[in-house]
Amino acid sequence: MGKRSMALLAMLPAGCTPSATVSAPTPAPAMSSVPAGCDLTRAGVQWSGVTQESVLEHASLFTTDAMREGTEVLDAPVTAAVAGVTVPDGWLRLLATDLGNKIGVGVHTTRPSRSYKMNFGTWGLNDPEITEIIVYAGVRRISAVFPVGCAPAVSGTLTAWTETKTGGLTCGDPAPPTDPYTRAAREYCPHTSPSR
């Protein structure tokens, strides 16, 4: 069974510079920090640019004749974080709670590693020639931009998640996947049955 490999290609701009002089790259701006004494609950947070996406964190490949010996084909856990500004301890959780209150859904930042167990589930009709099975775990990742009214004001981007999901699929199932996690997991099948 072959392993799927991925390649990242860097796209370089075409053309040449008009002179042989090479200038140094512009240094990246230093990351700002929250001013000392800024109280998040008093300063107030405004949210914008809220996006959500269902993403896989883990996927393992099994075959029906070797159900106990899977091969991990994806290991990319989502980590809750704040980008663009250094925040004090405790702000990650407070920001997630505030965003959750705004959108009406719990926003999570912590969990024990793989606290939600991957499972095989049950499936219907399958192509008997295709014996591979994918078992997966994923999250509904959320990202949002925030300014905080400190003096001076600071802003950043929060990344966390609103749900966790586990499941599995047989690669020989001809039925098209019905949810985004299963559609993403099917991409890791070495062979698939044509969808009906």
NORBELBEL-V788758 format. One line per field, one symbol per residue. phi: phi as a letter, one per 20 degrees, with the letter a starting at -180 (. if undefined). A space follows every 50 residues. Layout:
BEGIN
phi->???
END
This chain:
BEGIN
phi->.fefcccddeedffocffcefdefffffffffcfggnfegfefncddblf ccbecedcbcdccfebfecedfdbbbfedfaddnbedfgnfgfffffffg ffemcfddccafglfdffcemccefbffeddecddbcbcefccbebdcff cffcbacecbbdbdbcrabefeffffgdcffffffffeffccegff
END
